[in-house]
Amino acid sequence: MSQDKAQAGDSKSSADITSQSYLSQPAHSLSFDDVIQELGTNSDAGLTSSEAKGRIEKYGENVLEGDEGISFAKIVIRQVANAMTLVSER
């Protein structure tokens, strides 16, 4: 990543960082080449180890939150509490 891009990234407002708006537009509305350029990466080689470590320090790890897993007890309770299963046959 060039110095200009690094400095530009440092000047982002807290709202940009909170919404994780690292691109000028949503990724789906940009071309592949524009996304690669704006993220400062190489589509063939990827990131170097040092660049990856730097981005982890700057942005944090790429981890999904709220991974509670599937609980058998929750599945059973939801099925029993479901209004369709509470209707009894006469």
N, C-alpha and C positions, 0 to 999 in steps of 0.2 A: 504494500500500500504506500502511495507517495505521501510526502510530508503534507502537501496541500489537502489531500483527502483525510489524513489523520487529524489535521487541525480543523477541518470543516466538521468532522464527526464530533470533535470536542465541543463545538459551539452549538450543538443541538439543544433545544430546550428540554426541560424535564418532561413536558407533555409528549414530545417526540419519542423519548426514551421509554416512557411508560407505555405508550401504545405500540412500541417496537416498530416504528416507522423508519426502517433503515433505507428504504428505497424512495425515490421521488414519487412513485405511483405504486399501486398494488402490483405485485409480481405478475399476476395474470394479464395485466394490461400492457406490460412491457414485452419487448422482444427478448429472446434468449440472450442475444449479444448485449443488450442494454442491462439486463439483470447481472450478467457476469461482470460487466464493466463497473456498474455501480457498487457491487459487492467487493470489487477489487480482488477477484480470484481468477484462476485459470481452469477452464473447463476440462482440459486434458490432464493436468498434473494435480489439480486441487490446491490445497493450502500446504505450506511447509509446516513442519512441526512447531517451529518458533512462532509462526503467524497464528496457528491454531491455538497455542497456549496463550498468546496475547489477546486473542478474541475471547477466550474463555474468561480471562481475568477482567476484560472490559465489559463483556455482555453477560457473563455467567454461563453455566452449563445448559445444554439443550435438554431439559428434563420436563416432562409433562407432570403437572400437578394433580393431586387428588386421586392417585392410583390406590383405591381401596381394595381392588380385587373383587372377585365374585364370591359371595358368601352363600352357601347352600341354605342357611337359615333365612337370609333375606329373600331368597327366591321363593321359599315355601310361604313365608309370611305375606309376601306380595300376592301370591296366587290365592291364598285363603282370603285375604282382605279385598281382593278384586270384586267389584260389585256384580260382575257377571257370574261369579262362582257362589255368591251369596243368595242368588235367586233360587228358591227351592221349587221342586216340582210337586204339584198337588195330586 
